Amino acid sequence: MSGKVEIMETVLRDGQQSQIATRMPIADMLPILDKMDAAGYHALEVWGGATFDSCIRYLNEDPWERLRTIRKHVPHTKLQMLLRGQNLLGYKNYADDVVTAFVKKSVENGIDIIRIFDALNDVRNLKTALDATKAAGGHAQLAICYTTSEFHTIDYFVKLAKQMADMGADSLCIKDMAGILTPQKAYDLVSGIKAEVTIPLEVHTHATAGMAEMTYLKAVEAGADIIDTAISPFAGGTSQPATESTLVALADLGYTTPVDQKLVADIADYFGPIRDRFRDEGGLNPRVKDVQPKSLLYQVPGGMLSNLLAQLKAQGNEDKYLDVLEEVPRVRADLGYPPLVTPLSQMVGTQALMNVLSGERYKLIPNEIKDYVRGMYGRPPVAIAADIQHQIIGDDEVITTRPADLLAPQMPDFEAGAKPYAKSMEDVLMYGLFPEQGRDFLGRREDPFYDVPLETVTVDLD
Ligand code: CO
């Protein structure tokens, strides 16, 4: 074997999001940033996903300030973020003016690469963020959310990849947020995409099911250019495979990677005690390190397994766990096989829970599911059957346009609403994306008498 493989380090975003519910404060990052900058990573994933929400909701930290601080201490290595397409860092579609403003500010504050995905792989929901990234001078990576169903064939994904490349993506990512991509499927997918597309291809998986290292190996053999790993203290289980071990294995196989193994060892030594502190204080549940092959059986992300279990436990319904797990794939099939990624993972999980606990399927239906069936999140991968549609929304109309086409510009309202405390466009966007938490964060910052406590519970899965 030969060739070059680049490494994207996830500890500051996905690694900590997957294992400690995104609770790592900037103070834990600062002392090691210079070494991370010098290590030779392709990029550091530092922002987006749940980090923004977590900063203002739980950590009382300004997410924009965090980004600027990281940028200041990481002048050389590319900084990457994860963006939920038209949903930005939230759970619903925003108008185009908000998407454009948010992307512009992300790049201005220090982001180089934006990984953009849509939970339904509806490329119409990627377009505004893609164009805004390029207009702002950033690198736009479009991500395919990997999932399984009889409709999600290799051919389907290769066509999707080609479509994304034709739209103007600078690179592509196969995003396996659930850790269900098998080694053979990874090989077939990467080979298929590389045969059709010339831009770089990155593979992102999770170690939840115990297959990730094999999956990466086959992906690399098939020509993947970049893989995502996490430094060992925050690796394995619900996170990515360990950076150090991956480097040793790749070097031994004859691949070259530009990453300095000695510096990476230092970075691991630094994060070890931080992991220990979270474990000792209860912020890191040892179960996140468990191998959960059941996620393959039900095609459910590991994080979703633990969320469902926690919800059932809280209501004293733990004995219904297996019933709910078996209901998840049925709900997913009813809804046209959406990939289980934020926000669809939460929505499908909640519907499955309601179907089991109420004793009757679709007796109780959350508004988000109704909106989804009405087309308000985009086009489901597979059309929803007429009887299911009728059961959920009756004779309501289903839209076929891009959902954000129905949204009038929102920035003027955000600016008006944020006025009492906002000092910058970044503040306005914080308020616009998370009105309650944004208002509380800005209130605490600007008003010494503003007394609203921080929150404590999390559910994001991406
Ligand atoms: Co991930």
Boltz pocket constraint, residues with backbone or C-beta under 6 A from the ligand:
constraints:
  - pocket:
      binder: B
      contacts: [[A, 14], [A, 176], [A, 177], [A, 204], [A, 205], [A, 206], [A, 462]]
      max_distance: 6.0
